[in-house]
Amino acid sequence: MLKGLKIVIAGGTGFMGNAMANAWAADNEVIILTRQSRKAVNNSYGKAYFNSSIRFVVWGEGKSANWIQDLEGTDILINLAGRSVNCSYTKANREEIMNSRVSATKVLGNAVKKLQRPPALWLNASSATIYRHATDRPQDEEMGEIQNDFSVQVCKEWEKAFNEIELANTRKIIMRTAITLGNGGVLVPYKNLVKYGLGGRQGSGRQMFSWVHIDDVCRIVEWFYENKEASGVYNLSAPHPVSNEVFMQTLRSKMHVGYGLPSPAWLLKLGAMFIATETELVLKSRWVLPTRLQQEGYVFKYQDIDAALGSLV
Ligand SMILES: NC(=O)c1ccc[n+]([C@@H]2O[C@H](COP(=O)([O-])OP(=O)(O)OC[C@H]3O[C@@H](n4cnc5c(N)ncnc54)[C@H](OP(=O)(O)O)[C@@H]3O)[C@@H](O)[C@H]2O)c1
């Protein structure tokens, strides 16, 4: 448990930031850097969504630089900022997905360099989607292969921007996070599919689904803080990834829905066009293992999908 720390979360108004901020707000000073006013955040998410002790500070390029002083003496800086990838990859959207991540990282880096007391630890988001479509073997920090499709390119540039920031007194960690399961995020559309009878396998169903429970993400952040040797790249993914078919089956069983219509790849492509998203989000085989976390002694609270979905559905 973190206590008495100053924690700043950039892009913390979203799904992961909300879980983290609320988890630590009672015992720590928590600040969220957002492009929105507190009122706008409350209007979008509802007043009770964030613990009232959390402070919201407006930041970003083109804004007054007052927010920078709020970073002084931070114990943990977490950067989650980035435009959602749940959209069709038009040229404009691709640019925004890429630029929002790279420039938020650079803006934070420039700010941190101006501080007298820089953060002790800086965790920058990345994604486990940086590894290739893997159907033959799992990918980890050492043996994983990185290819060149758009989402991989985004992660590479995002990590490069972070790696280029040289800080003598700040420990830096890249969090290559798998699909995160919690109350919100991607579980919401998956639950809707199941509810409306469409919760069968997607595509062949054999593509791997690497996931991590949001409680583990928060606990891993705490573990990073406490383990002063931890630095560099970590995969935040549960030790037992499953196939898409097993994931959908488990979700149906937790929701007590007997049958789910399978969605072949062609139907998903057609559907994705209508709802302006990308089939890659469900068809890419993400087979990722948390080798470093396990070798260095982190014990996952949610190791298998049955327990994880049981806690959330
Ligand atoms: N959720 C997952 O399963 C998952 C898995 C792997 C990696 N990740 C990565 O982890 C990060 C957090 O995930 P999340 O699910 O919490 O995302 P989220 O709910 O979409 O929240 C991201 C936050 O980024 C800020 N943002 C949006 N567009 C921006 C822009 N153009 N420029 C700067 N900031 C912008 C927003 O904050 P304001 O509007 O308040 O500024 C938003 O609340 C993301 O970068 C995501 O790619 C997520």
PDBQT file of the ligand as one rigid body, heavy atoms in Angstrom, charges set to zero:
ROOT
HETATM    1  N1  LIG A 401      -7.032   0.192 -21.312  1.00  0.00    +0.000 N 
HETATM    2  C1  LIG A 401      -6.241  -0.740 -21.862  1.00  0.00    +0.000 C 
HETATM    3  O1  LIG A 401      -6.643  -1.904 -22.011  1.00  0.00    +0.000 OA
HETATM    4  C2  LIG A 401      -4.838  -0.360 -22.280  1.00  0.00    +0.000 A 
HETATM    5  C3  LIG A 401      -3.954  -1.373 -22.650  1.00  0.00    +0.000 A 
HETATM    6  C4  LIG A 401      -2.661  -1.027 -23.040  1.00  0.00    +0.000 A 
HETATM    7  C5  LIG A 401      -2.257   0.280 -23.072  1.00  0.00    +0.000 A 
HETATM    8  N2  LIG A 401      -3.141   1.249 -22.712  1.00  0.00    +0.000 N 
HETATM    9  C6  LIG A 401      -2.678   2.644 -22.777  1.00  0.00    +0.000 C 
HETATM   10  O2  LIG A 401      -2.712   3.179 -21.473  1.00  0.00    +0.000 OA
HETATM   11  C7  LIG A 401      -3.166   4.543 -21.496  1.00  0.00    +0.000 C 
HETATM   12  C8  LIG A 401      -4.367   4.690 -20.563  1.00  0.00    +0.000 C 
HETATM   13  O3  LIG A 401      -5.394   3.803 -20.991  1.00  0.00    +0.000 OA
HETATM   14  P1  LIG A 401      -6.929   4.123 -20.658  1.00  0.00    +0.000 P 
HETATM   15  O4  LIG A 401      -7.690   2.898 -21.005  1.00  0.00    +0.000 OA
HETATM   16  O5  LIG A 401      -7.042   4.703 -19.306  1.00  0.00    +0.000 OA
HETATM   17  O6  LIG A 401      -7.219   5.250 -21.767  1.00  0.00    +0.000 OA
HETATM   18  P2  LIG A 401      -8.397   6.327 -21.793  1.00  0.00    +0.000 P 
HETATM   19  O7  LIG A 401      -9.520   5.903 -20.933  1.00  0.00    +0.000 OA
HETATM   20  O8  LIG A 401      -8.676   6.602 -23.240  1.00  0.00    +0.000 OA
HETATM   21  O9  LIG A 401      -7.702   7.625 -21.139  1.00  0.00    +0.000 OA
HETATM   22  C9  LIG A 401      -6.634   8.271 -21.744  1.00  0.00    +0.000 C 
HETATM   23  C10 LIG A 401      -6.596   9.728 -21.323  1.00  0.00    +0.000 C 
HETATM   24  O10 LIG A 401      -5.699  10.405 -22.224  1.00  0.00    +0.000 OA
HETATM   25  C11 LIG A 401      -6.127  11.756 -22.386  1.00  0.00    +0.000 C 
HETATM   26  N3  LIG A 401      -6.147  12.094 -23.814  1.00  0.00    +0.000 N 
HETATM   27  C12 LIG A 401      -7.045  11.728 -24.753  1.00  0.00    +0.000 A 
HETATM   28  N4  LIG A 401      -6.750  12.270 -25.940  1.00  0.00    +0.000 NA
HETATM   29  C13 LIG A 401      -5.627  13.010 -25.739  1.00  0.00    +0.000 A 
HETATM   30  C14 LIG A 401      -4.838  13.845 -26.567  1.00  0.00    +0.000 A 
HETATM   31  N5  LIG A 401      -5.143  14.025 -27.868  1.00  0.00    +0.000 N 
HETATM   32  N6  LIG A 401      -3.753  14.456 -26.017  1.00  0.00    +0.000 NA
HETATM   33  C15 LIG A 401      -3.433  14.284 -24.707  1.00  0.00    +0.000 A 
HETATM   34  N7  LIG A 401      -4.174  13.538 -23.865  1.00  0.00    +0.000 NA
HETATM   35  C16 LIG A 401      -5.242  12.895 -24.385  1.00  0.00    +0.000 A 
HETATM   36  C17 LIG A 401      -7.529  11.886 -21.818  1.00  0.00    +0.000 C 
HETATM   37  O11 LIG A 401      -7.463  12.733 -20.675  1.00  0.00    +0.000 OA
HETATM   38  P3  LIG A 401      -8.023  14.252 -20.684  1.00  0.00    +0.000 P 
HETATM   39  O12 LIG A 401      -9.141  14.313 -21.680  1.00  0.00    +0.000 OA
HETATM   40  O13 LIG A 401      -8.495  14.444 -19.290  1.00  0.00    +0.000 OA
HETATM   41  O14 LIG A 401      -6.864  15.121 -21.017  1.00  0.00    +0.000 OA
HETATM   42  C18 LIG A 401      -7.922  10.461 -21.428  1.00  0.00    +0.000 C 
HETATM   43  O15 LIG A 401      -8.630  10.419 -20.224  1.00  0.00    +0.000 OA
HETATM   44  C19 LIG A 401      -3.499   4.872 -22.953  1.00  0.00    +0.000 C 
HETATM   45  O16 LIG A 401      -2.453   5.618 -23.510  1.00  0.00    +0.000 OA
HETATM   46  C20 LIG A 401      -3.618   3.512 -23.624  1.00  0.00    +0.000 C 
HETATM   47  O17 LIG A 401      -3.204   3.514 -24.979  1.00  0.00    +0.000 OA
HETATM   48  C21 LIG A 401      -4.412   0.970 -22.314  1.00  0.00    +0.000 A 
ENDROOT
TORSDOF 0
